[in-house]
Amino acid sequence: MQFMTLLNSVGISLLQEGYRIGLDWLGQFVQAIIESVGIIGVGIICFTLILKAITLPFDVYQRVKTRKQTLIMRSMREDLDKLQQQYANDKTTYNQKMMELYKKNGYSVFGACLPMIIAFVVIIVAFQAFNAYSRYANLNFFVEMSGDYNAAILANGVQGVDYTALKDEAGSVVVDGEGNLTLVWTDAEGAQQRRQEKVGEAFSESGCSYTLLSTATESGGTAYSLLVVPEDETKYIFYQYSLDTTNISREYSIDTDRLSAYLQANDAEAYAQIAEAENFDSACLSYVKGLGASAAKTWYEGHRANFLWVENVWYPDVSYNHPIPQDYATFLNNFSNVQVTLADGTTQPLQNIFSEQNYNDLTAGLTEEKEAPNGYFGLIIISIALMVLSQFIMMRSQKESSQYQTVDGQGARTQKIMLVMMPLIYAIFAFMYSAAFTIYMLISSLFSLIVTLMSNFILGRIFKKKEEKQVIEVNTNKPKWLIEREAREREENKKKGKNKDR
């Protein structure tokens, strides 16, 4: 191709690759678990179970402590009843007397709080890492698609040797009296090589035609660049880069004449569409971008982040959301104030790296995915139902201790409010955050529910045997609640005996 062919070309911007959201060591731990499993949903479940297993000892300790406190509460029941009757209209005095009674009997209001606080802190820290990985994986999804988008376009060109020009101490390109530049490159063995080439003339290497170009600058100087064109006439993507800078930044273009000739010989339908278009250059550009978009769609179909009925777990399980965001603003909203790390270690805002035009080009072949529902609220409904059930069972198990927390029954009412508020908070999170987080909440609630049921059963039997043993050892010092129960049973037996006599 001669230099004048540049007049029959149109520039094309490829998508940037190799950037990411940074992950700390905990985020990398989450990444290792999820990605080692291979199936995203199963990986999230494994991560949740590992997290719950870590906090389980604290949870069990808390439940044992709570059960012990409940036994103490039973022994104080008669005294607490008297206090409630005596100070029914004086909350302040009641609370004071109640705390004195607690201290006397060794009952601690905060006795089971420390393990719960530790477990809560662990969960919060892990959630932050999990949320960071969710955003990392979501963005990486588009970065990987960009790689296939670029590869599909560059398959119609060649990647030549990256030459740099020899410079003097001032950083200017060295040109001898005959107009020759010294080009420097590194060969396959890592050794530095040099060659001299004349400005305006072409030379061949590795299936490419290289032409040294010079242009006058506004300051009166000269700028040098290298034009790299495929020697294969069926390849229509070429590039150019400046020799005045250290870093090579390729500017890709489409040779529209070559593209037209290629399509005329190989794709009559595409050739007809381009030939009949009002703007020939725009039609050529759209065709090449379409190759990239088609490759991105193929990558998407082979790497869908789906689980069960949810098409993309990195977005909420709702019908009004979509596996691929409908527009750039919606996409960017998932990465508000995000700084991405580039391949060279520098950071920039995501919008500086991945523009609206980039997004539209990449997702041009995913129109159906932009319209399809991402989910049907199933995970949200199940997670809320499990949370309600878990809260209800917990409330029932703590009913006895909450009965005496306040003189006016406010403690019990507070638990009923929590029965509504906690699932409501979960629902808000489920609608705001990804389906991956909803899976985390669902498995976490299911795990807690199973632990609650098992602990109630096992600890109930253990502590019942302990009480029975204490009664046998110290028959005269029976627990007050047991004495009251036996008294009620005797009264009932007396009434039954009188009824029989009649």
C-alpha positions as CSV (number, residue, x, y, z in Angstrom):
1,M,0.0,0.0,0.0
2,Q,1.3,3.4,-0.9
3,F,1.2,6.4,1.5
4,M,-1.6,8.0,-0.5
5,T,-3.9,5.1,0.5
6,L,-4.2,6.9,3.9
7,L,-6.6,9.3,2.2
8,N,-9.0,6.3,1.8
9,S,-9.1,5.3,5.5
10,V,-11.1,5.8,8.6
11,G,-9.8,5.6,12.2
12,I,-11.1,3.0,14.7
13,S,-10.7,3.0,18.5
14,L,-10.2,-0.3,20.2
15,L,-11.3,-0.9,23.8
16,Q,-8.8,-0.7,26.5
17,E,-7.9,-3.9,28.3
18,G,-6.1,-5.0,31.5
19,Y,-7.7,-2.6,34.0
20,R,-9.4,-3.8,37.2
21,I,-10.8,-2.8,40.5
22,G,-8.1,-3.4,43.2
23,L,-8.7,-6.2,45.8
24,D,-7.2,-6.4,49.3
25,W,-6.1,-9.8,50.7
26,L,-9.6,-10.5,52.0
27,G,-11.1,-9.7,48.6
28,Q,-8.5,-12.0,47.0
29,F,-9.5,-14.7,49.5
30,V,-13.2,-14.4,48.3
31,Q,-12.0,-14.4,44.7
32,A,-10.0,-17.6,45.3
33,I,-13.0,-19.4,46.8
34,I,-15.5,-18.4,44.2
35,E,-13.3,-18.8,41.1
36,S,-11.9,-22.1,42.3
37,V,-15.4,-23.6,42.3
38,G,-16.1,-22.5,38.8
39,I,-19.8,-22.0,39.2
40,I,-20.4,-18.5,40.6
41,G,-23.6,-19.3,42.6
42,V,-22.0,-22.5,44.1
43,G,-18.9,-20.5,44.9
44,I,-20.9,-17.8,46.7
45,I,-22.6,-20.6,48.7
46,C,-19.2,-22.1,49.7
47,F,-17.9,-18.7,50.7
48,T,-21.0,-18.1,52.9
49,L,-20.7,-21.5,54.6
50,I,-17.0,-20.9,55.3
51,L,-17.8,-17.5,56.8
52,K,-20.6,-19.0,58.9
53,A,-18.3,-21.8,60.0
54,I,-15.7,-19.2,61.2
55,T,-18.3,-17.4,63.3
56,L,-20.1,-20.6,64.5
57,P,-18.0,-21.0,67.7
58,F,-18.9,-17.4,68.8
59,D,-22.5,-18.1,67.9
60,V,-22.6,-21.4,69.9
61,Y,-21.0,-19.7,72.9
62,Q,-23.6,-16.9,72.8
63,R,-26.4,-19.5,72.7
64,V,-25.0,-21.4,75.7
65,K,-24.5,-18.2,77.6
66,T,-28.1,-17.1,76.8
67,R,-29.5,-20.5,78.0
68,K,-27.6,-20.1,81.3
69,Q,-29.0,-16.6,81.7
70,T,-32.5,-17.9,81.0
71,L,-32.2,-20.4,83.9
72,I,-31.1,-17.6,86.2
73,M,-34.1,-15.6,84.9
74,R,-36.4,-18.5,85.8
75,S,-35.0,-18.5,89.3
76,M,-35.8,-14.8,89.6
77,R,-39.3,-15.0,88.1
78,E,-41.2,-14.7,91.4
79,D,-39.1,-11.7,92.5
80,L,-39.5,-10.0,89.1
81,D,-43.2,-10.5,89.2
82,K,-43.3,-8.8,92.5
83,L,-41.2,-5.9,91.2
84,Q,-43.5,-5.5,88.2
85,Q,-46.5,-5.3,90.4
86,Q,-44.9,-3.0,93.0
87,Y,-43.4,-0.5,90.5
88,A,-45.9,-0.8,87.7
89,N,-46.1,3.0,87.4
90,D,-42.4,3.8,88.1
91,K,-40.2,2.6,85.3
92,T,-37.0,4.2,86.6
93,T,-37.3,2.5,90.0
94,Y,-38.2,-0.8,88.4
95,N,-35.2,-0.7,86.2
96,Q,-33.0,0.1,89.2
97,K,-34.4,-2.7,91.4
98,M,-34.3,-5.1,88.5
99,M,-30.6,-4.4,87.9
100,E,-29.9,-4.9,91.6
101,L,-31.7,-8.2,91.5
102,Y,-29.7,-9.2,88.3
103,K,-26.4,-8.4,90.1
104,K,-27.4,-10.3,93.2
105,N,-28.2,-13.5,91.2
106,G,-25.3,-13.2,88.8
107,Y,-27.4,-12.3,85.8
108,S,-25.6,-10.2,83.1
109,V,-27.6,-8.3,80.5
110,F,-24.4,-8.1,78.4
111,G,-23.1,-11.5,79.2
112,A,-23.8,-12.9,75.7
113,C,-23.0,-9.7,73.8
114,L,-19.3,-10.0,73.3
115,P,-19.3,-13.1,71.1
116,M,-22.2,-11.6,69.1
117,I,-20.2,-8.4,68.6
118,I,-17.2,-10.3,67.4
119,A,-19.3,-12.4,65.0
120,F,-21.0,-9.2,63.7
121,V,-17.6,-7.5,63.1
122,V,-16.3,-10.5,61.2
123,I,-19.5,-10.6,59.0
124,I,-19.2,-6.8,58.3
125,V,-15.6,-7.0,57.3
126,A,-16.2,-10.1,55.1
127,F,-19.3,-8.4,53.5
128,Q,-17.2,-5.4,52.5
129,A,-14.7,-7.8,50.8
130,F,-17.5,-9.7,49.2
131,N,-19.1,-6.5,47.9
132,A,-15.7,-5.3,46.5
133,Y,-15.3,-8.7,44.7
134,S,-18.8,-8.4,43.3
135,R,-17.9,-5.1,41.7
136,Y,-14.5,-6.5,40.6
137,A,-16.1,-9.5,38.9
138,N,-18.8,-7.4,37.3
139,L,-16.3,-5.0,35.7
140,N,-14.0,-7.8,34.8
141,F,-16.9,-9.3,32.9
142,F,-16.9,-6.3,30.5
143,V,-13.1,-6.2,30.4
144,E,-12.9,-9.8,29.2
145,M,-15.6,-9.1,26.6
146,S,-13.4,-6.2,25.4
147,G,-10.5,-8.5,24.8
148,D,-12.5,-10.7,22.4
149,Y,-14.0,-7.5,20.8
150,N,-10.5,-6.3,20.1
151,A,-9.2,-9.7,19.0
152,A,-11.9,-10.1,16.4
153,I,-11.1,-6.7,14.8
154,L,-7.3,-7.2,14.9
155,A,-7.6,-10.6,13.3
156,N,-8.0,-8.6,10.1
157,G,-4.6,-6.9,10.5
158,V,-1.1,-7.8,11.7
159,Q,0.9,-7.0,14.8
160,G,4.4,-6.0,13.6
161,V,7.6,-5.4,15.4
162,D,7.6,-2.5,17.9
163,Y,10.4,-0.2,16.8
164,T,11.6,2.9,18.7
165,A,13.8,5.7,17.3
166,L,17.3,6.4,18.6
167,K,17.3,9.8,20.4
168,D,19.9,12.2,21.5
169,E,20.5,13.5,25.1
170,A,17.8,16.1,24.6
171,G,15.2,13.4,23.7
172,S,15.0,14.3,20.0
173,V,15.0,11.7,17.2
174,V,18.4,11.4,15.6
175,V,18.3,11.9,11.8
176,D,21.6,11.8,9.8
177,G,22.4,14.1,6.8
178,E,20.8,11.6,4.3
179,G,17.5,11.5,6.2
180,N,18.0,8.1,7.9
181,L,16.7,7.2,11.3
182,T,18.1,4.5,13.5
183,L,15.4,2.1,14.6
184,V,15.9,0.1,17.8
185,W,14.0,-3.1,18.8
186,T,14.4,-6.2,21.0
187,D,14.5,-9.6,19.3
188,A,13.0,-12.9,20.6
189,E,16.2,-13.7,22.6
190,G,16.0,-10.3,24.4
191,A,19.0,-8.8,22.6
192,Q,18.7,-5.2,21.4
193,Q,19.0,-4.7,17.6
194,R,19.3,-1.7,15.3
195,R,18.6,-0.8,11.7
196,Q,18.8,2.4,9.6
197,E,15.8,3.3,7.4
198,K,15.1,6.4,5.3
199,V,12.2,8.7,6.0
200,G,9.5,8.3,3.3
201,E,10.6,4.9,2.2
202,A,9.1,1.5,3.1
203,F,10.7,-1.7,4.3
204,S,9.3,-5.2,5.0
205,E,9.5,-7.3,8.1
206,S,7.3,-10.1,9.6
207,G,4.6,-9.8,7.0
208,C,4.3,-6.1,7.4
209,S,5.2,-3.1,5.3
210,Y,6.7,-0.3,7.4
211,T,7.0,3.3,6.3
212,L,8.8,6.1,8.1
213,L,6.7,9.3,8.0
214,S,7.6,12.9,8.9
215,T,5.2,15.8,9.5
216,A,5.9,19.4,10.3
217,T,4.7,20.6,13.7
218,E,3.1,23.9,14.7
219,S,6.3,24.9,16.4
220,G,8.3,24.5,13.2
221,G,9.9,21.2,14.1
222,T,9.4,17.7,12.7
223,A,7.4,14.8,14.1
224,Y,8.2,11.2,13.1
225,S,5.9,8.2,13.0
226,L,5.9,4.7,11.7
227,L,3.1,3.3,9.5
228,V,2.6,-0.5,9.7
229,V,0.5,-2.1,7.0
230,P,-0.3,-5.8,6.3
231,E,1.3,-7.1,3.1
232,D,-1.6,-9.5,2.8
233,E,-4.2,-7.7,0.6
234,T,-7.0,-9.5,2.5
235,K,-6.0,-7.7,5.7
236,Y,-7.5,-4.2,6.0
237,I,-6.6,-3.0,9.5
238,F,-3.3,-1.0,9.8
239,Y,-1.8,1.2,12.5
240,Q,0.5,4.1,13.1
241,Y,2.4,5.2,16.1
242,S,4.7,8.1,17.0
243,L,8.5,7.6,17.3
244,D,8.9,10.8,19.3
245,T,7.5,9.2,22.5
246,T,8.9,6.4,24.6
247,N,5.6,4.6,25.0
248,I,4.1,3.1,21.8
249,S,0.5,4.1,21.4
250,R,-1.0,2.6,18.3
251,E,-3.7,4.4,16.3
252,Y,-5.6,1.8,14.3
253,S,-7.4,2.6,11.0
254,I,-9.4,0.7,8.4
255,D,-8.2,0.7,4.8
256,T,-11.7,1.2,3.2
257,D,-10.5,0.2,-0.3
258,R,-9.1,-3.1,0.9
259,L,-12.2,-3.7,3.0
260,S,-14.5,-3.0,0.1
261,A,-12.5,-5.3,-2.2
262,Y,-12.5,-8.1,0.5
263,L,-16.2,-7.9,1.0
264,Q,-16.9,-7.8,-2.7
265,A,-15.0,-11.1,-3.0
266,N,-16.3,-12.8,0.1
267,D,-19.5,-11.3,1.4
268,A,-21.8,-9.9,-1.3
269,E,-24.6,-8.9,1.2
270,A,-22.2,-6.9,3.4
271,Y,-20.6,-5.3,0.3
272,A,-24.0,-4.2,-1.0
273,Q,-25.0,-2.6,2.3
274,I,-21.7,-0.7,2.5
275,A,-21.8,0.3,-1.2
276,E,-25.4,1.6,-0.9
277,A,-24.8,3.5,2.4
278,E,-25.1,7.3,2.3
279,N,-21.8,7.5,4.2
280,F,-19.3,5.0,2.9
281,D,-16.7,5.5,5.7
282,S,-19.3,5.3,8.5
283,A,-20.6,2.1,6.9
284,C,-17.1,0.6,6.8
285,L,-16.6,1.6,10.5
286,S,-19.9,0.0,11.5
287,Y,-19.1,-3.2,9.7
288,V,-15.8,-3.6,11.6
289,K,-17.3,-2.6,14.9
290,G,-20.0,-5.3,14.2
291,L,-17.3,-7.9,14.0
292,G,-16.1,-6.9,17.5
293,A,-19.7,-6.8,18.9
294,S,-20.4,-10.2,17.5
295,A,-17.3,-11.6,19.2
296,A,-18.3,-10.0,22.5
297,K,-21.7,-11.6,22.3
298,T,-20.2,-15.0,21.6
299,W,-18.0,-14.5,24.7
300,Y,-21.0,-13.5,26.8
301,E,-23.0,-16.6,25.8
302,G,-20.1,-18.8,26.8
303,H,-19.4,-17.1,30.1
304,R,-22.8,-16.0,31.4
305,A,-22.8,-15.2,35.2
306,N,-26.1,-16.9,35.7
307,F,-27.4,-19.0,38.6
308,L,-30.8,-20.7,38.8
309,W,-33.3,-18.3,37.1
310,V,-31.1,-15.2,37.6
311,E,-29.3,-14.3,34.3
312,N,-26.6,-12.2,35.9
313,V,-25.8,-12.6,39.6
314,W,-24.0,-9.3,39.7
315,Y,-27.3,-7.4,39.3
316,P,-30.5,-7.7,41.5
317,D,-32.9,-10.6,41.1
318,V,-35.7,-8.3,39.8
319,S,-37.6,-8.3,36.5
320,Y,-37.1,-4.5,35.9
321,N,-33.3,-5.0,35.9
322,H,-31.5,-6.6,32.9
323,P,-28.5,-9.0,32.5
324,I,-26.8,-6.2,30.5
325,P,-27.6,-2.6,31.6
326,Q,-29.7,-0.8,28.9
327,D,-27.5,2.3,28.9
328,Y,-24.1,3.6,30.0
329,A,-25.5,5.6,32.9
330,T,-27.1,2.5,34.4
331,F,-23.9,0.6,33.9
332,L,-21.7,3.4,35.5
333,N,-24.1,3.7,38.4
334,N,-22.8,0.3,39.6
335,F,-19.3,1.7,39.8
336,S,-19.9,5.1,41.3
337,N,-16.6,6.8,42.4
338,V,-14.6,3.8,41.3
339,Q,-10.9,4.2,40.6
340,V,-9.6,1.4,38.3
341,T,-6.0,0.2,38.3
342,L,-4.3,0.1,34.8
343,A,-1.8,-2.4,33.6
344,D,1.1,0.1,34.4
345,G,-0.1,0.4,38.0
346,T,-1.6,3.9,37.7
347,T,-5.3,4.6,38.6
348,Q,-8.0,6.5,36.8
349,P,-11.8,7.0,37.1
350,L,-13.6,4.2,35.2
351,Q,-15.3,6.8,32.9
352,N,-11.9,7.9,31.7
353,I,-11.1,4.4,30.5
354,F,-14.5,3.1,29.4
355,S,-16.6,5.8,27.7
356,E,-20.2,5.7,26.7
357,Q,-19.2,5.1,23.1
358,N,-17.0,2.2,24.2
359,Y,-20.0,0.7,26.1
360,N,-22.3,1.1,23.1
361,D,-19.8,-0.5,20.7
362,L,-19.1,-3.4,23.1
363,T,-22.8,-4.2,23.8
364,A,-24.2,-3.5,20.3
365,G,-24.8,-7.2,19.8
366,L,-26.5,-7.8,23.2
367,T,-29.8,-6.0,22.4
368,E,-31.9,-9.0,23.7
369,E,-30.0,-9.1,27.0
370,K,-30.6,-5.4,27.5
371,E,-34.4,-6.1,27.4
372,A,-34.7,-9.4,29.1
373,P,-35.6,-9.6,32.8
374,N,-32.6,-10.4,35.0
375,G,-34.8,-12.3,37.5
376,Y,-38.2,-12.8,39.0
377,F,-37.8,-11.8,42.7
378,G,-37.5,-15.5,43.7
379,L,-34.3,-15.2,45.8
380,I,-35.6,-12.1,47.4
381,I,-38.8,-13.7,48.5
382,I,-37.1,-16.9,49.8
383,S,-34.5,-14.9,51.7
384,I,-37.1,-12.7,53.4
385,A,-39.3,-15.7,54.3
386,L,-36.3,-17.4,55.9
387,M,-35.4,-14.2,57.8
388,V,-39.0,-13.9,59.1
389,L,-38.9,-17.6,60.2
390,S,-35.5,-17.2,61.8
391,Q,-36.5,-14.1,63.7
392,F,-39.8,-15.7,64.8
393,I,-38.0,-18.8,66.2
394,M,-35.4,-16.6,67.9
395,M,-38.1,-14.4,69.4
396,R,-39.9,-17.4,70.8
397,S,-36.7,-18.8,72.4
398,Q,-36.0,-15.4,74.0
399,K,-39.6,-14.8,75.1
400,E,-39.0,-15.6,78.7
401,S,-36.0,-13.3,79.2
402,S,-37.6,-10.3,77.3
403,Q,-40.7,-10.6,79.4
404,Y,-39.0,-8.9,82.4
405,Q,-36.7,-6.5,80.5
406,T,-39.2,-3.6,81.0
407,V,-42.0,-3.0,83.4
408,D,-44.5,-2.1,80.7
409,G,-43.7,-5.0,78.3
410,Q,-41.7,-2.8,76.0
411,G,-39.0,-5.5,75.6
412,A,-41.5,-7.9,74.1
413,R,-42.9,-5.2,71.8
414,T,-39.4,-4.4,70.7
415,Q,-38.8,-8.0,69.6
416,K,-42.0,-7.9,67.6
417,I,-40.9,-4.7,65.9
418,M,-37.6,-6.4,65.1
419,L,-39.5,-9.3,63.6
420,V,-40.8,-6.8,61.0
421,M,-37.8,-4.5,60.7
422,M,-35.0,-7.1,60.1
423,P,-36.7,-8.7,57.1
424,L,-37.6,-5.2,55.8
425,I,-33.9,-4.2,56.0
426,Y,-33.0,-7.5,54.2
427,A,-35.5,-6.7,51.5
428,I,-34.0,-3.2,50.9
429,F,-30.5,-4.7,50.6
430,A,-31.8,-7.4,48.3
431,F,-33.4,-4.8,45.9
432,M,-30.3,-2.5,46.1
433,Y,-27.5,-5.0,45.8
434,S,-26.7,-7.9,43.5
435,A,-28.3,-11.3,43.4
436,A,-25.0,-12.6,44.6
437,F,-25.5,-10.8,47.9
438,T,-29.0,-12.1,48.1
439,I,-27.7,-15.6,47.7
440,Y,-25.3,-14.8,50.6
441,M,-28.2,-13.6,52.8
442,L,-30.3,-16.6,51.9
443,I,-27.7,-19.2,52.8
444,S,-26.7,-17.2,55.9
445,S,-30.3,-17.1,57.1
446,L,-30.8,-20.8,56.3
447,F,-27.6,-21.7,58.2
448,S,-28.7,-19.6,61.2
449,L,-32.1,-21.2,61.2
450,I,-30.7,-24.7,61.3
451,V,-28.2,-23.7,64.0
452,T,-31.0,-22.2,66.1
453,L,-33.3,-25.3,65.8
454,M,-30.4,-27.6,66.6
455,S,-29.2,-25.6,69.5
456,N,-32.7,-25.2,70.9
457,F,-33.1,-29.0,70.8
458,I,-29.6,-30.0,72.0
459,L,-29.2,-27.3,74.6
460,G,-32.8,-27.8,75.8
461,R,-32.1,-31.4,76.6
462,I,-28.7,-30.7,78.2
463,F,-30.0,-28.0,80.5
464,K,-33.1,-29.9,81.3
465,K,-31.0,-32.8,82.6
466,K,-28.8,-30.3,84.5
467,E,-31.9,-29.0,86.3
468,E,-33.3,-32.4,87.0
469,K,-29.9,-33.4,88.5
470,Q,-29.8,-30.3,90.7
471,V,-33.3,-31.1,91.9
472,I,-32.2,-34.6,92.9
473,E,-29.0,-33.5,94.6
474,V,-30.7,-30.7,96.5
475,N,-34.3,-31.7,96.8
476,T,-35.1,-28.8,99.1
477,N,-33.6,-26.3,96.8
478,K,-35.8,-26.9,93.8
479,P,-35.9,-24.1,91.1
480,K,-38.8,-21.8,91.8
481,W,-40.3,-22.5,88.3
482,L,-40.2,-26.2,89.0
483,I,-41.9,-25.8,92.4
484,E,-44.6,-23.6,90.8
485,R,-45.2,-26.2,88.1
486,E,-45.5,-29.0,90.7
487,A,-47.8,-26.9,92.7
488,R,-50.0,-26.3,89.7
489,E,-50.0,-30.0,88.9
490,R,-51.1,-30.8,92.5
491,E,-53.9,-28.3,92.3
492,E,-55.1,-29.8,89.0
493,N,-54.9,-33.3,90.5
494,K,-57.0,-32.2,93.5
495,K,-59.6,-30.7,91.2
496,K,-59.8,-33.9,89.1
497,G,-60.2,-35.9,92.3
498,K,-63.1,-33.8,93.5
499,N,-64.8,-34.1,90.2
500,K,-64.6,-37.9,90.4
501,D,-66.1,-37.9,93.9
502,R,-69.1,-36.0,92.6
